[in-house]
Amino acid sequence: MLAGIFVWALALLSAADWPQFRGPQGMGLSSDKNLPVELGKEKNVVWKTEVPPGHSSPIFLGSRIFLTAYDGDALVTLCLDRASGKQQWRREAPRPRKEVFQKTNSPASPTPFSDGSMVYVFFGDYGILAYGLDGDEKWKLPLGPFNNVNGHGSSPIVEDGILVLICDQDTGSYLLALDAKTGKQRWRVERPEVTRGYATPGIYQPKPGAPKELIIPGAYQLISYDLKTGDKLWWANGMAWQLKCVPVIEDGIIYINSWETGGDFENAPQIDTWPELKAKYDKNKDDKVTPDEAPADMQRWFQNNDLNFNNAIEERDWTFWILHRTAQNSVLAIKPDGGRGDLTSRILWRYRKSLPNVPSPLLYQDTLFLVKDGGILTTLKPQTGEVQKQGRLTGAIEQYWASPVGGDGKVYLVSQACKVTVVKATGEWEILHMSDLEDDCFATPALLDGGLYLRTKSTLYFFKNAR
């Protein structure tokens, strides 16, 4: 019954709007029909408009499209006309600093959210801003600075009038809840269990009328919090480092992608405990291991594991290094079923091969779709994690940052080189067509209005079958 209600509500939403990262509930699903298979710079293009660079995905509400970008040093929020792609308004955020980000990230990676009355944006170099649909600033909240060497990727969501943002970083991670109308803090919860991460929250309701839970994928732990109070309800251990996904939730089961370099429990070498490490290398007995005390083969540890940048490895740094080296990279399914506390035992299955780095899983037509760098597409049975098919997306074997989306019996997969592969949405998938837009693509596309909206590094396209 719950699943039927969810699908019905999703269909109503996706037919009109796409209000957050990967659309309603973050599921990446559309009920639209006659979606295009063949795309090109001049093929099935309804309109295209030049936009500044940025990795955020566009969202859609009524007649408007919202996205964020960076234009030189400016952090901007853009509103475009949905029918034509023409710019309606542009607003610039303050930028008090320029934090470090890796080359495959950007200063405008988090995707906006709209609750129907306002649009909310987050920039790591400023904080959160809320605009009316016509571009009037309603409120803003400076946040940071943040200690995240890769930059930011977590997108805000709004549920029951509460805006939620994950602020995970190497020191001082926290989860923030604000009143969406005013920007005033409802609650804030510190997250000492985790380090850096780039995930987006999910909403889970165990049964009708039950309190809603925030599902927060984080480094080494998946944690549930009460939406209204921020109380920690349950958790599951064994996640990888640097989670980047949005939870996929259906029929009381939560699916999480959890992968990062170094997370391979079976092959992890024996690692010294902190007391053992200190006994070997802490020559001056100050509870730190500094570069001059460490042997040559340890120097690389300081690059990723000196979490507070004090040029030393301390107990907290080493604890997280051990977690990193013993993490269990996997796509997993867990059924909390109203439980509280440590629910690691309620993980139904783990799949541990050919895992995505950034793209979230897509659950569509009773099949879980995973796309890995190199264009490796894997389909799993969601009930068991059993592999149905695995193969390469011929001609599109680059890195993948965009998450897959599905509709009309098709799944759309976009590589960094902006090759769009459309496959038949079955466990025994087959390639229907591959299009090359000859640009860079990091944003996740949207399926609505009977077509595909796709943001490249320089252009926002709307593709639709010619009538």
C-alpha positions in Angstrom: 0.0 0.0 0.0 2.8 2.4 0.9 4.6 1.7 -2.3 1.4 2.4 -4.3 0.8 5.7 -2.6 4.5 6.7 -3.1 4.4 5.9 -6.9 1.1 7.8 -7.3 2.5 10.9 -5.5 5.7 10.6 -7.5 3.9 10.5 -10.8 1.9 13.7 -9.9 5.1 15.5 -9.0 7.3 14.4 -11.8 4.7 15.3 -14.4 5.1 19.0 -13.5 8.1 19.7 -11.4 11.6 18.5 -10.5 12.3 20.4 -7.3 15.6 19.0 -6.0 18.7 17.0 -7.0 17.4 14.0 -9.1 13.8 15.1 -8.9 11.1 14.2 -6.4 12.5 12.3 -3.4 15.8 12.2 -5.2 14.7 9.0 -7.0 15.6 10.1 -10.5 12.3 8.9 -12.0 9.8 10.4 -14.5 6.4 9.3 -15.6 6.7 11.1 -18.9 6.3 9.2 -22.2 7.8 9.5 -25.6 11.2 10.5 -24.2 13.9 11.0 -26.9 16.5 8.4 -27.6 18.7 10.3 -30.1 20.3 13.6 -29.0 22.7 15.9 -30.6 23.8 19.6 -30.8 21.1 20.0 -33.5 19.2 16.8 -33.1 15.8 16.9 -31.2 16.8 20.3 -29.7 13.9 22.4 -28.6 16.1 25.1 -27.3 19.6 25.6 -25.9 21.0 28.5 -23.9 24.5 29.4 -22.8 25.1 29.3 -19.1 28.2 29.9 -16.9 30.0 26.8 -15.6 29.0 24.9 -12.5 28.2 21.3 -11.5 24.8 21.9 -9.9 21.9 20.2 -11.6 18.9 22.3 -12.8 15.6 22.1 -10.9 12.2 23.0 -12.3 9.1 24.6 -10.7 6.2 25.9 -12.7 7.4 28.1 -15.6 10.9 28.4 -14.1 14.3 26.7 -14.1 16.8 27.3 -11.3 20.5 26.5 -11.3 23.7 27.9 -9.7 27.0 28.7 -11.4 30.2 30.6 -11.1 31.0 33.5 -13.5 34.6 34.4 -13.0 34.7 35.1 -9.2 31.0 35.6 -8.9 28.7 33.0 -7.3 25.4 33.2 -9.1 21.9 31.9 -9.0 20.1 31.9 -12.3 16.4 31.6 -13.1 15.5 30.7 -16.7 12.2 30.5 -18.5 11.2 26.9 -18.9 9.6 27.3 -22.3 12.4 29.1 -24.0 15.6 28.9 -21.8 15.9 32.7 -21.7 17.3 34.2 -18.5 14.6 35.7 -16.2 16.8 36.9 -13.4 20.3 36.5 -12.0 21.4 37.0 -8.4 25.0 37.1 -7.0 25.9 35.7 -3.6 28.6 37.2 -1.3 31.9 35.4 -1.6 34.0 36.2 1.5 36.6 33.4 0.7 37.7 31.0 -2.0 38.0 27.5 -0.5 40.1 24.8 -2.1 38.3 22.3 -4.4 39.6 19.5 -6.6 39.6 20.0 -10.4 36.6 17.7 -10.9 34.5 19.8 -8.5 33.4 23.5 -8.7 32.4 26.4 -6.4 28.8 25.8 -7.5 28.2 22.0 -7.2 25.3 21.7 -4.7 21.9 21.6 -6.4 19.2 24.1 -5.4 15.9 23.1 -3.8 12.5 24.6 -4.2 9.5 24.0 -1.9 7.1 25.8 -4.3 7.3 29.3 -2.7 11.1 29.8 -2.5 14.3 28.5 -3.9 17.3 27.7 -1.7 20.9 27.6 -2.7 24.1 26.7 -0.9 27.7 27.8 -1.8 30.6 26.5 0.2 32.3 29.9 -0.1 29.3 31.7 1.5 26.5 29.6 3.0 22.7 29.4 2.3 20.5 32.0 0.5 16.8 31.9 0.0 15.0 33.7 -2.9 11.4 34.2 -3.8 10.5 32.8 -7.2 10.9 36.2 -8.7 14.4 36.6 -7.3 13.7 38.7 -4.2 16.1 37.7 -1.4 14.2 36.4 1.6 17.1 35.5 3.9 20.7 34.4 3.9 22.9 32.6 6.4 26.7 32.7 6.2 28.3 29.4 7.1 31.9 28.1 7.3 34.7 28.3 6.6 34.8 24.6 6.0 37.6 22.1 6.3 37.0 20.1 3.1 39.9 19.7 0.8 37.7 18.6 -2.2 35.2 21.4 -2.0 31.4 20.9 -1.5 28.8 18.7 -3.1 26.0 18.3 -0.5 22.7 19.7 -1.6 20.0 21.1 0.7 16.5 19.6 1.0 13.3 21.0 2.6 10.7 18.8 4.3 7.7 20.0 6.4 9.1 23.5 6.4 12.5 22.4 7.6 15.6 23.0 5.5 18.3 20.4 6.1 22.0 20.6 5.0 24.8 18.1 5.7 28.0 20.0 6.6 30.5 17.1 6.8 34.2 17.9 6.8 37.5 16.7 8.2 37.0 18.6 11.4 33.7 19.8 12.9 31.1 17.9 10.9 27.5 18.8 11.7 23.9 18.5 10.4 22.0 21.7 10.3 18.2 22.3 10.3 16.7 25.7 9.6 13.2 27.1 9.4 12.7 27.3 5.7 10.7 30.5 5.8 13.0 32.5 8.1 16.4 30.8 8.0 16.4 30.6 11.8 18.1 27.5 13.3 15.7 24.8 14.4 18.5 22.5 15.6 22.1 21.6 14.9 23.7 18.2 15.6 27.5 17.6 15.7 28.7 14.5 13.8 32.1 13.5 15.4 31.6 10.0 14.0 32.4 11.1 10.4 34.8 13.1 8.3 34.4 14.7 4.8 31.4 13.8 2.7 29.2 15.0 -0.2 25.9 13.3 0.3 22.4 14.7 0.1 19.8 13.7 2.8 16.8 11.4 2.2 13.5 11.2 3.9 12.2 8.0 5.4 8.9 7.4 7.1 8.6 3.9 8.6 4.8 3.9 8.4 1.9 6.4 7.9 1.8 8.8 10.7 5.2 7.9 12.1 7.8 10.6 12.7 9.8 11.3 9.6 13.5 10.4 9.7 16.5 12.0 7.9 18.7 9.4 6.3 22.2 10.8 6.2 25.0 8.8 4.4 28.3 9.7 6.0 31.9 8.5 6.2 31.9 5.1 7.9 28.3 5.3 9.2 24.8 5.6 7.8 22.8 7.6 10.4 19.1 8.3 10.9 17.9 11.4 12.7 14.5 12.6 13.8 13.5 15.4 11.3 11.8 17.6 13.9 14.3 17.3 16.8 17.6 16.1 15.3 17.7 13.2 17.8 20.0 10.3 16.6 17.7 7.3 16.1 19.8 4.5 14.5 22.9 3.9 12.6 24.7 1.2 10.5 28.5 0.8 10.4 30.8 -0.3 7.6 30.3 2.5 5.1 33.2 3.7 3.0 34.9 7.1 3.3 33.6 10.2 1.5 30.0 9.2 0.7 28.5 11.1 -2.2 25.1 9.6 -2.8 21.5 10.4 -2.2 19.6 7.6 -0.5 17.2 5.6 -2.7 14.2 4.6 -0.5 11.3 2.3 -1.5 9.0 -0.2 0.4 10.8 0.4 3.7 14.3 -0.4 2.2 17.1 2.1 1.9 19.7 1.6 -0.8 23.1 3.3 -0.4 26.2 3.5 -2.6 29.4 3.6 -0.6 32.8 3.7 -2.4 36.1 5.4 -2.0 39.7 4.4 -2.6 41.2 2.3 0.1 37.9 0.7 1.2 38.5 -3.0 0.7 38.3 -5.0 3.9 39.4 -8.4 2.6 42.6 -7.0 1.2 43.5 -4.5 3.9 46.9 -5.1 5.5 47.4 -5.3 9.3 47.3 -1.8 10.7 49.0 -0.7 13.9 46.8 0.5 16.7 47.4 4.0 18.0 49.4 2.8 21.0 51.5 0.6 18.7 52.1 3.4 16.3 53.1 5.8 19.1 55.5 3.2 20.5 57.3 2.9 17.2 57.5 6.6 16.1 56.5 9.1 18.8 60.1 9.8 19.8 59.5 12.9 22.0 56.4 11.3 23.7 54.0 14.2 22.9 51.1 12.0 21.6 51.8 13.0 18.0 53.8 11.6 15.1 55.3 14.3 13.0 56.9 14.1 9.6 60.5 14.2 11.0 59.6 11.2 13.2 57.9 9.2 10.5 59.8 6.9 8.1 59.9 7.7 4.4 57.0 5.3 3.5 54.7 7.1 6.0 55.1 10.6 4.5 52.1 10.1 2.2 49.9 9.7 5.3 50.1 13.3 6.1 48.5 14.4 2.8 45.1 12.9 3.5 45.2 12.1 7.2 46.4 15.2 8.9 42.7 16.2 9.3 43.2 19.5 11.2 46.4 20.5 9.2 48.7 20.7 12.3 51.5 18.9 10.5 51.1 15.8 12.7 49.2 12.6 13.0 47.2 12.4 16.2 44.9 9.7 17.7 41.8 11.1 15.9 43.6 11.2 12.6 44.8 7.6 13.1 41.4 6.3 14.2 39.9 7.6 11.0 42.8 6.2 8.9 42.0 2.7 10.4 38.3 3.1 9.5 39.3 4.2 6.0 41.5 1.1 5.5 39.0 -1.3 6.9 35.8 0.2 5.3 33.6 -2.0 3.3 33.1 -0.5 -0.2 29.6 -1.6 -1.3 26.2 -0.9 -2.6 23.9 -2.1 0.2 20.3 -2.5 1.2 19.1 -2.0 4.7 15.6 -2.4 6.2 15.4 -0.4 9.5 11.9 -1.6 10.2 11.4 0.9 13.1 14.6 -0.2 14.9 16.8 2.0 17.1 20.4 2.0 17.9 23.0 0.0 16.0 21.2 -1.6 13.0 24.2 -2.9 11.2 22.7 -6.4 11.5 19.7 -5.3 9.5 21.7 -4.8 6.3 20.0 -7.2 3.9 22.8 -7.5 1.4 26.0 -5.9 0.1 27.3 -5.9 -3.4 31.0 -5.1 -3.5 32.3 -5.2 -7.1 32.3 -2.6 -10.0 30.9 0.2 -7.7 30.1 3.8 -8.7 32.3 6.5 -7.3 29.9 9.5 -7.4 26.6 8.4 -9.2 23.8 7.3 -7.0 21.9 4.1 -7.8 18.7 4.2 -9.8 15.9 1.9 -8.8 13.6 1.6 -11.8 11.2 -1.2 -12.9 12.3 -3.6 -10.2 16.0 -3.2 -11.2 18.9 -1.4 -9.5 21.2 0.4 -12.0 24.8 1.2 -11.2 27.2 3.1 -13.4 31.0 2.9 -12.7 33.9 4.9 -14.1 34.9 3.4 -17.4 31.3 3.0 -18.5 30.6 -0.2 -16.6 26.9 -0.6 -16.2 25.6 -3.2 -13.6 22.1 -4.2 -12.9 21.1 -5.9 -9.6 18.0 -7.5 -8.2 16.9 -5.1 -5.5 15.6 -7.9 -3.3 18.9 -9.8 -3.1 21.7 -7.8 -4.7 22.2 -10.6 -7.3 23.8 -9.4 -10.5 21.5 -9.5 -13.6 23.9 -8.1 -16.2 27.2 -6.3 -16.3 28.9 -4.8 -19.3 30.5 -1.6 -20.9 28.6 1.3 -22.4 30.4 1.0 -25.8 31.8 4.3 -26.9 31.3 6.0 -23.5 34.0 4.6 -21.2 35.0 7.8 -19.4 34.4 8.9 -15.8 30.9 9.3 -14.6 29.7 12.1 -12.2 26.1 12.4 -13.2 23.6 10.0 -11.6 21.4 7.9 -13.9 17.7 8.9 -14.4 14.9 6.8 -15.8 11.5 7.1 -17.5 9.5 5.7 -20.4 11.2 2.4 -20.1 14.6 3.9 -20.6 17.6 4.8 -18.5 19.9 7.8 -19.3 23.6 7.7 -18.4 25.8 10.7 -19.0 29.6 10.5 -19.0 32.1 13.4 -18.1 32.8 13.7 -21.9 29.0 14.3 -22.3 28.2 11.1 -24.1 24.6 10.3 -23.4 23.9 6.6 -23.5 20.2 5.4 -23.4 19.6 1.8 -22.4 16.5 -0.3 -22.2 15.3 -0.3 -18.5 15.5 -4.0 -17.8 17.8 -6.2 -15.9 19.1 -7.6 -19.2 19.7 -4.0 -20.4 20.7 -3.2 -24.0 22.0 0.0 -25.5 19.4 1.9 -27.6 21.6 4.8 -28.6 24.7 6.8 -27.7 24.9 10.5 -28.4 28.1 12.7 -28.2 27.5 16.3 -27.2 31.3 17.1 -27.2 31.5 19.0 -24.0 32.0 18.3 -20.3 29.1 17.0 -18.2 29.0 16.8 -14.4 25.3 17.7 -13.7 22.5 15.1 -13.4 19.9 15.5 -16.2 16.1 15.9 -15.6 13.3 14.0 -17.4 10.1 16.0 -17.7 8.0 18.0 -20.2 8.3 15.0 -22.4 12.0 15.5 -22.9 15.5 15.6 -21.4 17.1 18.7 -19.8 20.8 18.4 -19.8 23.4 20.8 -18.5 26.9 20.8 -20.0 29.9 22.9 -19.0 28.7 25.7 -21.3 25.1 25.0 -22.2 21.7 24.0 -20.9 19.8 21.9 -23.5 16.2 20.8 -23.8 15.8 17.8 -26.0 12.4 16.4 -27.2 11.3 14.2 -30.0 10.4 16.2 -33.1 6.7 16.0 -33.8 
